[in-house]
Amino acid sequence: MTDVAINNDALKTLGDFKVDDLNVGQLGINQPTAQRLFDQAGWR
């Protein structure tokens, strides 16, 4: 939304919004495999 005015100083300190090309659907697909690897490695 480019036409929305924001009057929030804390939010303004974050800077301009940057679009990420990361496909979050792919993260969800890979999550079970990643979790198994973390479990096998003993990562906490």
C-alpha positions as a Markdown table, in Angstrom:
| # | Residue | x | y | z |
|---|---|---|---|---|
| 1 | Met | 0.0 | 0.0 | 0.0 |
| 2 | Thr | 1.9 | 3.0 | -1.2 |
| 3 | Asp | -0.8 | 5.6 | -0.4 |
| 4 | Val | -1.1 | 5.0 | 3.3 |
| 5 | Ala | 0.3 | 7.7 | 5.6 |
| 6 | Ile | 2.2 | 6.3 | 8.7 |
| 7 | Asn | 2.4 | 8.5 | 11.8 |
| 8 | Asn | 4.4 | 6.1 | 14.0 |
| 9 | Asp | 8.0 | 7.2 | 14.9 |
| 10 | Ala | 9.0 | 3.7 | 16.1 |
| 11 | Leu | 7.9 | 2.2 | 12.8 |
| 12 | Lys | 9.6 | 4.9 | 10.8 |
| 13 | Thr | 12.9 | 4.0 | 12.4 |
| 14 | Leu | 12.8 | 0.6 | 10.7 |
| 15 | Gly | 13.2 | 2.3 | 7.3 |
| 16 | Asp | 11.6 | 1.5 | 4.0 |
| 17 | Phe | 9.9 | -1.9 | 3.5 |
| 18 | Lys | 12.0 | -4.3 | 1.4 |
| 19 | Val | 10.2 | -7.0 | -0.6 |
| 20 | Asp | 11.8 | -10.4 | -0.1 |
| 21 | Asp | 11.8 | -13.0 | -2.9 |
| 22 | Leu | 11.9 | -15.9 | -0.5 |
| 23 | Asn | 9.1 | -18.4 | -1.1 |
| 24 | Val | 7.7 | -19.0 | 2.4 |
| 25 | Gly | 5.6 | -21.9 | 1.0 |
| 26 | Gln | 8.9 | -23.7 | 0.2 |
| 27 | Leu | 10.0 | -23.2 | 3.8 |
| 28 | Gly | 6.9 | -25.0 | 5.0 |
| 29 | Ile | 7.5 | -27.9 | 2.6 |
| 30 | Asn | 11.0 | -28.3 | 3.9 |
| 31 | Gln | 10.3 | -27.8 | 7.6 |
| 32 | Pro | 9.7 | -31.5 | 8.5 |
| 33 | Thr | 13.0 | -32.5 | 7.0 |
| 34 | Ala | 14.8 | -29.7 | 8.7 |
| 35 | Gln | 13.3 | -30.5 | 12.0 |
| 36 | Arg | 14.4 | -34.2 | 11.7 |
| 37 | Leu | 17.9 | -33.0 | 10.9 |
| 38 | Phe | 17.9 | -30.7 | 14.0 |
| 39 | Asp | 16.6 | -33.5 | 16.2 |
| 40 | Gln | 19.3 | -36.0 | 14.9 |
| 41 | Ala | 22.0 | -33.5 | 15.5 |
| 42 | Gly | 20.8 | -32.7 | 19.0 |
| 43 | Trp | 20.4 | -29.0 | 18.2 |
| 44 | Arg | 18.4 | -27.0 | 20.7 |
